[in-house]
Amino acid sequence: MGNPAIFSLIDRAISDYSMIEDGDRILLAASGGKDSTLMAEYFYHRKQRKSCNFEVKAFHVATTISPNFPNSLKEKFEEWEIELIIKEIDVLGRLKEGKKMNCWFCSNQRRLELSLIAQKLGYNKIALGHHLDDILETLLMNMLNKKALFTMPPVLAFQKFPITIIRPLCLCDTASIIRHSNAQGYLCATCTCDYQENSGRKEARRRLFNLTEGNYALKRNIFESLKNIHTEYLP
């Protein structure tokens, strides 16, 4: 199979931000959703290139409040020659007394496990499935709610650990990922737990659509503007 069109966007992101270097050991955060599945497929095809010299392994953090990793996806990962490690954690048991479970806490515990396993196994990079819409929605949320201009960067090096976060899907929007996953027939898992409180994310998604009407070029313009800041014309 030739490389799908969406792979060229991922290639561009990886090239622009030097996400993958010779000898990298990359731990892919496999949620079971369409975003991380696309990354796994991409990494498999990229490793077929003669010029590529990196290692990739997938890690899935399972909890008692999230759906199981689909068996069909496990088979896909085997087909793509990407080893999949699954670790279950008692995320509810980690809550401090009086605290309420929410998406942020669950995600934070998953990221903690990713960081720990990456350090234990000697992986220097963690690949997360955040895409263009995630980045722009976070930008809007921070501007409107925190009065600050920042978002998820395509590459983020930890200061305390020898690990770098990379987001290879930073130039891919939701619509393009959905089209690709539908065409490939991915059977993905979606979190449907009873603790979701993502009204802020949903509102940011609505506002982003109002700004762009789903137009990819306009989303890219907003993204690129973050690299073209004229501070002399700001307060």
Backbone torsions as a table, in degrees:
resi	resn	phi	psi	omega
1	MET	NA	132.1	175.9
2	GLY	-71.2	159.8	-178.7
3	ASN	-65.0	125.5	176.1
4	PRO	-60.9	159.6	-177.6
5	ALA	-58.2	-34.6	-177.1
6	ILE	-65.6	-24.4	178.5
7	PHE	-63.7	-30.6	-179.5
8	SER	-67.4	-32.7	176.3
9	LEU	-67.3	-40.3	179.1
10	ILE	-68.1	-41.1	175.4
11	ASP	-55.4	-44.9	-178.4
12	ARG	-62.4	-44.4	-179.6
13	ALA	-62.9	-45.2	-178.9
14	ILE	-63.6	-38.5	179.0
15	SER	-70.6	-46.8	-177.0
16	ASP	-61.0	-35.7	-174.3
17	TYR	-111.0	10.8	178.2
18	SER	47.7	51.1	-174.8
19	MET	-72.9	-34.2	-177.1
20	ILE	-118.6	126.8	179.7
21	GLU	-122.8	162.7	-177.5
22	ASP	-58.0	128.0	177.6
23	GLY	86.8	3.0	179.4
24	ASP	-61.3	145.7	171.4
25	ARG	-116.6	109.3	-170.2
26	ILE	-108.4	129.3	174.7
27	LEU	-103.1	116.1	-177.5
28	LEU	-89.9	124.6	177.7
29	ALA	-78.0	103.3	-175.1
30	ALA	-97.8	104.2	-179.6
31	SER	-84.4	-21.9	-172.3
32	GLY	98.3	-3.2	178.7
33	GLY	-90.3	177.9	-174.6
34	LYS	-67.2	-31.0	-175.6
35	ASP	-68.6	-52.9	-179.3
36	SER	-69.6	-28.0	176.9
37	THR	-67.6	-40.1	174.8
38	LEU	-60.1	-42.6	178.3
39	MET	-60.5	-43.0	179.9
40	ALA	-61.4	-45.3	178.9
41	GLU	-60.8	-43.5	-179.3
42	TYR	-63.0	-47.2	-178.5
43	PHE	-60.5	-37.5	178.1
44	TYR	-59.9	-49.1	-178.1
45	HIS	-68.5	-35.7	179.9
46	ARG	-65.2	-36.1	-179.1
47	LYS	-67.1	-14.4	178.2
48	GLN	-77.5	-14.2	-179.9
49	ARG	-74.5	137.8	-176.7
50	LYS	-62.7	-29.8	-175.0
51	SER	-81.2	-7.4	-174.2
52	CYS	-93.1	131.9	179.1
53	ASN	-137.8	82.6	177.4
54	PHE	-148.1	163.4	180.0
55	GLU	-116.4	142.1	178.0
56	VAL	-136.2	137.0	175.2
57	LYS	-135.3	147.9	-178.3
58	ALA	-105.8	145.2	-179.3
59	PHE	-133.7	124.0	179.2
60	HIS	-115.6	127.0	176.9
61	VAL	-97.2	111.0	180.0
62	ALA	-95.2	146.5	175.9
63	THR	-133.4	165.4	179.4
64	THR	-74.3	-9.3	-178.8
65	ILE	-107.8	4.4	-179.8
66	SER	-118.4	156.4	179.7
67	PRO	-66.6	155.3	177.9
68	ASN	-67.8	152.3	175.7
69	PHE	-66.8	122.3	-174.8
70	PRO	-58.2	136.4	178.3
71	ASN	-60.7	-34.5	-179.9
72	SER	-63.7	-33.3	177.8
73	LEU	-75.0	-34.7	175.5
74	LYS	-58.5	-41.0	178.4
75	GLU	-65.5	-37.3	177.9
76	LYS	-63.3	-44.0	179.8
77	PHE	-62.5	-38.0	175.9
78	GLU	-63.9	-42.7	178.7
79	GLU	-61.6	-36.6	-179.9
80	TRP	-85.3	4.4	176.3
81	GLU	58.4	39.6	176.7
82	ILE	-116.3	113.6	179.3
83	GLU	-63.6	134.1	-178.8
84	LEU	-114.2	120.2	175.2
85	ILE	-102.3	131.2	177.8
86	ILE	-119.5	126.6	177.3
87	LYS	-126.1	130.4	178.5
88	GLU	-98.2	135.8	177.0
89	ILE	-124.8	151.6	176.7
90	ASP	-91.9	83.5	-174.1
91	VAL	-67.1	-33.2	178.0
92	LEU	-66.5	-37.4	-179.9
93	GLY	-68.0	-15.6	-179.9
94	ARG	-87.7	-10.1	180.0
95	LEU	-67.2	136.2	174.2
96	LYS	-75.3	152.9	-177.5
97	GLU	-57.6	132.3	179.1
98	GLY	89.1	-9.2	179.5
99	LYS	-90.7	154.0	-177.4
100	LYS	-109.1	136.5	177.6
101	MET	-65.6	139.1	175.9
102	ASN	-153.0	172.9	-176.9
103	CYS	-61.8	-39.1	-177.4
104	TRP	-62.0	-45.6	-178.1
105	PHE	-64.4	-44.1	180.0
106	CYS	-61.6	-45.8	179.7
107	SER	-63.2	-38.6	-180.0
108	ASN	-63.9	-39.6	178.5
109	GLN	-67.9	-36.2	177.2
110	ARG	-65.4	-43.7	179.3
111	ARG	-63.7	-37.1	177.4
112	LEU	-60.4	-45.8	179.4
113	GLU	-64.0	-38.0	177.1
114	LEU	-60.7	-46.4	-179.4
115	SER	-63.1	-42.6	-178.3
116	LEU	-65.0	-44.9	-178.0
117	ILE	-70.1	-34.7	178.2
118	ALA	-62.8	-43.7	178.7
119	GLN	-67.0	-41.3	-178.3
120	LYS	-63.5	-40.6	-175.9
121	LEU	-92.5	-4.2	176.8
122	GLY	80.4	31.4	176.3
123	TYR	-90.9	134.5	-175.1
124	ASN	-96.8	-9.7	178.9
125	LYS	-137.8	145.9	175.2
126	ILE	-119.5	124.3	-179.9
127	ALA	-97.4	118.4	178.6
128	LEU	-105.3	153.0	-173.9
129	GLY	-91.7	20.0	178.3
130	HIS	-66.2	133.9	-177.3
131	HIS	-112.1	-173.6	-174.9
132	LEU	-58.5	-44.7	-179.2
133	ASP	-63.4	-41.3	178.1
134	ASP	-57.7	-44.2	-177.2
135	ILE	-65.5	-43.8	-178.5
136	LEU	-72.8	-36.6	176.3
137	GLU	-63.4	-41.2	178.3
138	THR	-65.0	-38.7	176.4
139	LEU	-58.1	-48.5	180.0
140	LEU	-63.6	-42.7	-180.0
141	MET	-61.0	-42.5	-178.9
142	ASN	-70.4	-37.9	179.1
143	MET	-66.5	-45.2	-173.6
144	LEU	-81.7	-32.0	-175.1
145	ASN	-103.4	-29.3	-175.9
146	LYS	-112.6	-3.5	-179.4
147	LYS	55.3	39.9	-178.3
148	ALA	-140.2	147.3	-177.7
149	LEU	-103.4	92.1	175.6
150	PHE	-160.8	161.6	-179.3
151	THR	-157.4	-165.3	178.4
152	MET	-77.9	116.2	178.8
153	PRO	-78.6	151.4	177.1
154	PRO	-59.4	-32.7	179.0
155	VAL	-135.3	131.2	-179.9
156	LEU	-141.5	115.6	178.9
157	ALA	-91.3	127.1	176.0
158	PHE	-67.0	142.7	178.3
159	GLN	-84.7	-30.5	-175.5
160	LYS	-93.2	-17.2	-176.7
161	PHE	-129.7	152.5	179.0
162	PRO	-81.2	52.3	-176.3
163	ILE	-131.9	140.9	177.1
164	THR	-119.6	133.2	174.5
165	ILE	-86.0	132.9	173.6
166	ILE	-125.0	146.9	-179.9
167	ARG	-126.1	82.7	-175.3
168	PRO	-62.8	-18.5	-177.9
169	LEU	-93.6	15.9	-173.0
170	CYS	-63.0	-18.2	178.5
171	LEU	-104.4	2.2	-179.1
172	CYS	-102.0	129.1	177.5
173	ASP	-93.5	170.5	-176.1
174	THR	-57.2	-44.1	-176.0
175	ALA	-59.8	-42.7	-178.7
176	SER	-68.3	-35.8	179.1
177	ILE	-69.1	-40.9	178.1
178	ILE	-63.3	-43.9	178.7
179	ARG	-58.9	-43.7	-178.5
180	HIS	-67.6	-44.9	-177.9
181	SER	-64.6	-36.7	177.0
182	ASN	-66.4	-41.3	-179.7
183	ALA	-65.6	-34.7	-178.9
184	GLN	-85.6	-13.4	178.0
185	GLY	74.5	32.0	177.3
186	TYR	-62.8	134.7	168.9
187	LEU	-103.8	98.8	-171.3
188	CYS	-104.5	155.9	177.5
189	ALA	-93.9	140.6	177.0
190	THR	-123.4	134.5	-179.3
191	CYS	-68.7	125.0	179.7
192	THR	-129.1	31.4	-176.7
193	CYS	-68.3	166.9	-176.8
194	ASP	-85.7	5.8	-174.4
195	TYR	-109.0	9.0	-176.0
196	GLN	-72.0	129.2	173.6
197	GLU	-135.8	77.6	-174.6
198	ASN	-115.4	33.4	-179.1
199	SER	-61.2	-34.1	178.3
200	GLY	-64.3	-41.4	178.0
201	ARG	-66.5	-41.6	179.4
202	LYS	-63.8	-39.4	178.5
203	GLU	-66.4	-40.0	177.3
204	ALA	-64.4	-37.3	178.3
205	ARG	-63.2	-41.5	178.5
206	ARG	-64.5	-42.0	-178.9
207	ARG	-67.5	-38.8	177.5
208	LEU	-63.0	-40.7	178.3
209	PHE	-65.1	-38.8	178.2
210	ASN	-63.0	-33.6	178.9
211	LEU	-73.3	-39.6	-169.8
212	THR	-114.1	-13.9	-173.3
213	GLU	52.9	31.1	178.6
214	GLY	77.3	7.5	-177.4
215	ASN	-74.4	119.6	-176.4
216	TYR	-62.1	-41.0	-177.4
217	ALA	-61.7	-38.8	179.3
218	LEU	-69.2	-37.0	176.1
219	LYS	-62.3	-43.5	178.9
220	ARG	-63.1	-36.4	178.6
221	ASN	-61.3	-43.0	178.3
222	ILE	-62.8	-44.9	-180.0
223	PHE	-60.7	-47.6	-177.4
224	GLU	-67.0	-27.6	-179.8
225	SER	-63.4	-24.6	179.1
226	LEU	-68.8	-15.0	177.5
227	LYS	-104.5	6.3	-176.3
228	ASN	-135.1	59.0	-174.2
229	ILE	-93.7	124.8	178.9
230	HIS	-98.5	87.5	-172.9
231	THR	-63.5	-24.2	-178.5
232	GLU	-68.7	-16.7	178.9
233	TYR	-108.1	20.8	176.7
234	LEU	-115.4	156.1	-179.5
235	PRO	-58.7	NA	NA
